Amino acid sequence: MSVSYLAFRMSLNVQVVKSIC
């Protein structure tokens, strides 16, 4: 796993949480 991939996943998770909340 690369750092850029982890950052990409984190950003996606944040967007999902914001859309749900």
Secondary structure, 3 states (H helix, E strand, C coil): CCHHHHHHHHHHHHHHHHHHC
